[in-house]
Amino acid sequence: MMYGILDKINAPEDVKALRPEQLVQLCEELRDYIVRCCAVNPGHLGSSLGAVELIVALHYIYDAPADKLIFDVGHQAYAHKIICGRREAFKGNRTRNGISGFPNRAESPYDAFGTGHSSTSVSAALGFAQAFRMRGEDRKVVALIGDGSLTGGLAFEGLNNVGASKSDVLIVLNDNNMSIDNNTGALHDYLLKVTMDPRYNRLKKMVWDRMGDRSFRKSIQRLVVGAKSSLVRKSGGALFESMGFRYFGPIDGNDISQVIRTLSRLKNIKGPKLLHVITRKGKGYAPAEADPTVWHAPGHFDPETGKRAVKEYAASRYQDVFGQTLVDLAKQDPAVVGVTPAMASGCGMTTLAERMPERFFDVGIEEEHAVTFSAGLAAAGMKPFCNIYSSFSQRAYDQIIHDVALQNLGVVLCLDRAGLVGEDGATHHGCYDMAAYRSIPNAVIAVPSDELVLRNMMYTAKEATGGPFIIRYPRGCGEGTVWKSEPFAEVPVGKAVCLRKGERVALFCAGPFVWRAVEAAERIREEQGWMPEVWDVRYVKPFDADALADACTRCRCIITVEDGCLKGGLCSEISERIASKTGKWHVSGIGIPDVFVTQGTQAELRQESGLDTAGIYRKIRQENEDFCEKNVKSFGD
């Protein structure tokens, strides 16, 4: 790939040196480069294509890294990364030992704030602005928020505080009418009203086209005093004006000249400002414009034709098992409903949305609201299945405790993408759910080992009497287990299952990794003539103490296997129980270490953490040699 302008861009200073007509070409080249890189090495395509002009304009007008540009959600920042010295590195975006798919402070001084989760930019921007004010530094702060992020409650908490503080912050609202799926809710309708009001758009065009004319300034001031209040309020800008912002827009965010002209005028206006820009998700690449939901993260594709690679799955994906099972349960029970914070397609809830739309609720990127809304449904006698990605569920920790567990309400929390998710990296790995929720009274934590167990755990959760029933399962495919045609059966709460009776070493496994443990144990039996014991825990809470006691009659060493952090999870649960015993048992764990794991494929990261057959095999041999063979006395001695 060779480009006339982009190949010469190594820092924002190179963008500032371009002529206006060259900026248009730069945007075209950036889009082509992003498309071609993402075709080979998949990433978040549609959002970044839509934000190209905004990012080029921001770097043209502002002086990063002295001025701070904060992106929200960070997956729209690909053009920023490429402009800021990572053009070649972008070819390895989201790969092991490559750059992150999100802004990352450790990666570049131009990445002011890490933004893998949504709705954080406004609060962070206020922090920067207040710090600069206190130190007397004349530095600008801009938050580019879009792709559904403004629906998050944290964004409104930040807006409320910024407006009240009178801080010098510019919020650029990138309104593309989308998050991953179509935006929903009152705010979406509100912004749509702004963009469509002809009177305000006529006023806006007249003002901004003539702003440079000094003779026109006094008439503008009179116009603003006499008409802005009325027209802005009728068109929708009153929301931001009432919060203490000066509202500007909407403007065409894909018109580089208009964006630069607008930003240059706003740069020296003090106080809280909000610029409303309209962009097109997938801009400049016809397939992405035609279907922005699919092209949010399309996987591999042919950049010339737009033909996406057909991905063959060896088994059903867990999200598909969840989606179909939820529909089947809803057919059985009219009280069953589905709730998702803007992840309907990713978690498989679109199946319910299509077949029973009145039983489906997409609340937008609002994890806290999703949980408390589900608690309200449960309190009113419904049976809500609230599906949240594991790493996003952390945002609703208080609601899970206060609104669900404390009131012992029957909310089924299905935590998709638990464990190591792959290329999205540290911000998205679902490492902490078991450790976080294991300490909550009234909570059940279920960890299915395959597709059929997931299906039956959902049935068991529906029949449960109260308290948060948490089911956590990984991203990707299951084990190939037959599940669709099987009748529902209860999975007894708090009961583990022994898959292989053995000696010396007992493996207690949470989730599908029990099958890798079985493979490793069989290899030990074939090569060394003895059989490790393997248990499918199924429930981390309540934990099956009888199963552990039974295993301890035959085995000296206990190894836990879990796709979660070792500190606080299953390993801690068993260690706490063994510590209270008088016998001599040794506990060790395989899982996610006490570090933030970066990006890579799921297979690469699991191998690195020892969560594959070979890693479990090595651990069994090591523990047997280091502990069991050195302690050959019987338990009675």
N, C-alpha and C positions, 0 to 999 in steps of 0.2 A: 504493500500500500504506500503510495507516494502522493503527497499533497503540496500544492503551491504555497499555501500560507501556513497550514497547521504544522508542517514539518519544521517551521521556524519559530514556533511558539513553545518556549521552555519555561516561561514565568509570566505572571500578569503584566509585567512591564512591557513585554512584547506585544500584548494585546493593545495597550495604550498607544503604542507607536503606529498603529494601523490607521489608514484613512477610513472614513465612514463606509464607502462602498466595499472596502476589503472586509469589513465586519460581517457583511451579508455572506460573502464567500466563506469566511471562517466558520460561520454557523452551518453552512451547507456541508463543509468538510468535516466538522465535528460530528454531525449527524451520520454521515457516511462511515466515519471511523467507528463510532459507537455501534452502529448496526453490524459492521463487518466483524468487529471484535466479539460482540455478543452472539453472533451466529456460530462461532467456533467455541467460545467459552461463555456459556449462558449466564445471564444476569437479569437485572431489572431494566427492561428496555423502554417501555412506553413512557414512564414517568420522566426519565432522563431526556428522551427526545423532545418532550414538550417544554422542558425548562431550559433549553440551550440558549435562546436569546436572553432570557433573564440573567443567566449566569455570566454570559459574555458581557452584558451591559453592566452588571454589578462590578465586575473586575475592571471594566473600562472607566467607571466613575469613581469607585472607591479604591483605597490604597491598602489592600491586604498585604501582609498579615497585621499591619498596625491597626487598620480598621478591621472589625470582626464581622465575618459573614457566617451565619449559622443556618444550616439546612435542615428542613423538617418536612417529611421524613427524609433521612439521609440517602435513600436509594435514588433520589432524583438528582444527585450531585455528580454524576459521571463526567459531565463537561468540566466541572470545577476541578476534578482530579487531573484530567488531561491537561488543562491549561496550566495547572500549578505543578509542573515538573514531573508528571507521572505518565507521560504519553506512552512510552515504551512499556513501563510497568503495568499499564492498563491491560495489556495483552494477557497478563496473568491475574487479572481481577478475580477475586473470590477463590483462588486456588491455594493449595498448601504451599506455604512460604511465599505466597504472592501478596498483593495488596488487598485490603479489606474492601468489601462492597459498600461500605458506609464511611462517612468522615471519621477519622481516627486521629486523636491528638498525638499519639505516639508515632504516627506515620509521616506527618508533615506539619510544619508551623502554620500552613494555610488552613488546616483543619482546626478551627477554633474550638469546636465542641463535638464530642462523639454523639451521634444521633442515629442509633439503630432502631429505637422505639419512637413512636410518634408523640407529637404534642408537647415536646420539651423545649422548643426553641425560644418561646417568648419569655419564659422564666429565666432561662440561661442568659438571654440577651439583656434582661434587666440587671442580672448580676454583674455582667461586664460593664454596663453603662454606669451603674452606681459606683463600682470600683474606680472607673476612670474619673468620675465626678469627684470622688473623695481625694483622689491624687492630683486633681487639677490638670488632667491630661485631655487634650482636645482630640479625641478619637471617636470615630463613628461606629455604630453597632446596627447591623441589619439582620433581621430574621426572615428567611424565605420559607414560608409555611404553606403547605399544600398537599395534594393527593389525599384528601380526607382528614388531615391532621387537625384541622380546626374543630372537628366534631368532638375531640377529646376534652374532657373536663379540665385537665391541667392547663390546656391552652387558654381557657377562659379565666382560670385563676390567675394566670400570668397577665392576661389582658387587663383584668380588673386592677391589678397592682401597678402595672405600667402606667395606665391612665391616671391613677390616683397619685403616683409619684412624680408626674410631669417630667419623667426622664427622657433624654434625647435618644429615642429608639425609633427606627423605621421597621414596621412590619410589612412585608410584601406578601400579600395573600395570593398565592398561585391557584386560581380557581379553574380547575379543569373538569369539574362536574363528575369526578371519579375518585375513588380510592383504589382498591383492587377491583371490587365490584362497583356497581353504580352507587353513588352516594344516596343516603336516605335521611329522612328527618326534616324537622322544621328549619334548621339552619341552611340545608341545601335549598329548600324552597325559597328561603329568604334571599340568598345570594343570587338565585336564578331571577328573582324579581328585580334585583338591582340591574342585572345585565340586560334585561329586556325592556326596561322603561324608556320609551322614546324621548320623553321630555328631558329626563336627566342626561341622556346620551347627547341630545342636541346641545344642551347647556355645556356639558363637559367638552365637546368638540370645539365649541366657540371659545371657551376659556383657554383651553390648552393650545389651540392654534394661534391665539393672539397674545399669549402671556408675555412674549418677548417685547411687545410694543409698549414703551413706557407711557405713552399718552393714553393707553387703554387701562392702566393700572387702577386709577381712581374709579373708573366705571365698573371695573371688576369688583373692587371692594364694595361699592354700593350694591352691585348685583348679588354678591355673596350675602351681605346683610339682609337684603330684601327678599331673596329668592331661595338661597341655599337651604335654609331651615325647612321651608315648605317642600321643595322638590326632593331634597335628600331624604327627608323623612318619608315621603310618599314612595320613594324608590327603594328604600331599605338601608341607606347609610346611617340612619339614626341609631342603629344598634351600636356602632363604633363611636359615633359622636357622643352618645350618652355615657360611654365609658371613659371619656376624656381624650379621645383621639381626634385628630384632624383627618377626615376621610377624603381620599382622592381616588378618582377612577369611576367606573372601570375603564381600563385601556386594553389594547390588544397586546398581550404579552409575547406574541410571536412576531411583532413588528419591531425590529431592533432599533430603528430610528426613533420611533415613538417612545420606547422604553428608555433609551439613553436621554432623550430630551426631557422626559419626565423626572428621571432620577437626578439629573443635573440640577433641576430646579428645586427638588425636594432636599437635596443634600445639606443646604445651609438653612433650612427651616428648622428651628429648634422645637423640642418637645416631642410628645408621642404622635406618631403619624402612621397611618395605614394606607398603603397603596393597593388597590384591588385590580388585579390583572387577570385577563381571560386568556387561557392557553388551551391548546388541543393536545390531549394525551396521545403519544405516538406520532406527533407532528413530523411531516416530511417523509414518512415511510408508509406507503399506502396500506399494506396489510395491518399495521398497528393502528392506524387511524380508523380503519373499518371495524376492528374488533379489539378495543382497548383492554377488555377484561382478559382475553386470552394472551394478548401481547404485553401484559404487565410483566410477565416472566415466562417467555415462550419456550424455553429450552433451545435445543439445536435447531437451526433452520438454514435454508439456502437464501443468502442475502439478495440474490438476483431475482428469484421467483417468489420468495416469501413462503415457500413450501416448508412446513415444519416436519421434522423427523418424527416418524411414527415410533413411539416408545412401546416396546413389548414388555409386559410385566409377567414375571414368572408365576406370580400369585396375586391374589386380591390385595389391594392396598388397604391399610387399616382405615383410612378416611372413608373408603367406599363401603367397608363393612359397617362402620358407624352409621353412615347415611341411610343404607338400606334397612338396617336394624331399627333405626329410629322410626322410619315409616311403618315397619311391621308392628312395632310396639304401639304407635299411634292408632293403627287400625284396631288393635285389641282394646285400647283404653282411651276414651275421649278426653281424659285429663292430661294426656301427654302432649307437651309442646316443646318446641325447639327455640333456643335463644343463642345468638352469636354476635360478637362485637366485630362486624365487618369481615368475617372470614367464612362466609357461606360456601363459596366454591372450594376453598382450601380444605375445609374440614368435612366436606361431603354433605352439608345440610341443604344444598340446592335441590336434592331429591325431595325432601319434605316441602320446600318452597314451591316446587312445581306441582306436587300432587295434593298438598293440603296447605295452601297459602295462608289460610286463616289460623293455622296452628304454628306459623313460622314468624319469628321476630328477629330482624337484623337491626340492632340498635346503634350501628356506627362504631367508630373506634372509641369505645367507652367501656373498658373492662370493669371498672368499679360499678358503673350503672348496670351493666349486664348481670352482675352477681346479685345486687340488691333488688333489681327488677325481678330476677328469678326467685328471690326470697319472698317478695310480695306475692308472686304467683303461687308459690308453695303455701304461704299462709292462707291464701284464699281457696285452697283445696286442689290446685293443679299440680302436675308432676313435670316440672321443667327439667329439660336436659340442656345445660348451658355449656357450650363447647368453646373453649379458649385454648390457644396455643400455650404450652407450658410456660415458656419464658414471659409471656404477656400476663399470665395469671398472677404473677408476683405483684402486679400493680393493684390487684384487688385483695391483697392479703387481709387488710382490716375488715373488708366487707365479708370475707369468708368466715372470719372469726366472729365479728360482732353481729352481723345481720343473718347469718345462716347457722353457724354452730351454736352460738350462745342461745339462740331461740329454738334450737333443735329442729330446724326446718328441712324438709326433704328435697333438697336441691341436688341433682346429679351433675357433678362437674366433670366433664370429659376433657382431659388435658391431652390434646393432640400434640405432635412434635415433641414428645418427652424424650429426654436423652440428647445424644449428639445428632444435630440436624444436618450438618454438612457445611456447605459453602457460605451460608449466611454468617457463620462464625460466632464469636463470643456473645454478641448481643442476643442471639436467637437460640443457642443451645438450651434445652430444657433440663438443666442440671440440678436445680435446687428444690423442686417441688416436694419430693419425699421428705427431705430434711426440714423444709419449711412447715409442712402440714402435719408431720408426725406428732408434733407436740400439742395439737389442737384437740380438746375434749370433744366427744361426740362424732369425730370424723372417722370415716372408713377410707383406707387407701388401698385400692385394688389394682393389681398389676397383671394383666392378662398375658399369657404365654403364646397365644396364637389367635387366629381369627374367630374360631368357635368359642373360645373362652371369653374373648371380648364381647361377643354377641350375648352370651349367657350372663356375663357380669352386668350388662346393660339391663337385661331382664330382671336379674336379682336386685339391681338398684331401683328399678321401678316398683318392685314389691316391698322395698325397705320402708320402715316406719318413720324415720326421721333422721336429721343430722346430715351434714354434707357427705355424700357418697362420691368419692373422688376415684375416677378411673383414668389411669395414665398409660399411654401407649405411644410407640415411636412413629416417626415419619417413615413412609415407604411401605414395602410389601411384607405380607405375613409369611407363613410357613407353607402355604399351599394346602392348608386344611380345608376339608369340605365343611361348609357352614350354612349356605343358603337353604338347603333342603332339610336341615336338622331342626327338630322341634326344640322349643325353649326348655331349658333345664336350669334349676337353681345351682349356683356355685356357692356352697356353704361359706358364710362369712367367717373369717378367722381360721380357716382350715387349709393347711398345706397338703401337698400330694407328693409321695415318694415315688420317683420314676425309676430309680435304680437302687436296690439295697446293696450295701457295700461295707467296707472296713477302712480303718486308718483315717481317711480324709472324707469329710462330708461337705458337699457344695450346696449352699442355700442360695437359690437364684430367683431374682425378680424380673419377670418379663421374658421375652423371646430368647434371651441369652441362656435360658435353661437348656435349650436344644443344642447350643454350642457346647455347653457343659457336658451333656450326654455324649456328644461326639468325642470330646476330649477324654471322658472317663472310659469309653469303649476302647479308645486307643491305648490307654494305660493298661487295661485288662489284656489286650492282645499282645502288647510289647513286654509287660512286666509280670503278668500273671495274677494281679490282684485288682479288685474293682472298687473305685471310689464310690461313695454314696451320693445320689443327686436328688435334691428336693426342689419342687416348684412351689415357691412360697405363696404365690397368688395374692396374699394380703400382707402388706407391710404393717398395716394397722387394721384391726387387732392382729397381733402376731401370734402364730401358733406355738406356744411354749411347749406343748406336749410333743410336737414334732422335734423340737430341738433336744428335749430331754431324751427322746427315743434315739436320736442320732448319736447322742453323747454316750450311749451304752456300747456303741461299736467303734466310735471314731474319736481320736485324740485331737484332730485338727479340723477346724471349721473354716471354710473359705466362702465368703459372700461374693456374689456376682450381681452387679446392678449397673444400669445405665443412668447413673445419677452420682452426685458427689458422695464420696466415701464418708466425709464428716457429716454426721447427723442423719444419715440414711439407714439402710438395712444393716450395714456393717456396724454402725453405732448401736442399733437395736440389739443385735446379738452380742456384741461386746459387753453391753450393760448387763445383759442376763448372765453371761458366763462369769463376769466379775463377781457375781453374788454366789457362785457355786464354790464348794470346797475342793472339788477335784482339780486336776491339772489338764486344762484344755487350752489350746492355742487358737486364736482367732486372727485371720487376716482377710483382706478384701481386694477385690478387683473392681475398679470403677473409675470415676472421673476424679483426678487428683485435685489438690487444693491450689489450682491455678485457673486462670481464664483461658480456656482452650480456643485457639484461633481457628480460621477457616480451613477447609479441606473437604474431600469427599467423606461420606459417612464411613466407608470401608477404611480409608486411611486413618481417620481419627479413632475408630474402634480398634484397629490394629495397634496404634500407638498407645492406647490405654489398656491393652491386653484383653479387650472384650471380643476376641475371636477365638476360634477353636484352638489355634496354635498357642495363643496367649494363656488360655485357661489350662491347656496341657502343661506348659512350662511351669505355671504356678503350682499345679498339683505335684509335679515332680520335685520342685524346690521345697515345698512345705513338708512333703513326706521325708525328704532327705535331711532337712534342717531340724525337723521336730520329731516326727514319728519314729524314725529309725534310731534317734538318739534317746528315745524314751520308750524302751521296749518292755518295761515292766507292765504287768496287767493293772487294770484299774483298781483291783483290790489290794495291791501291794502298797 
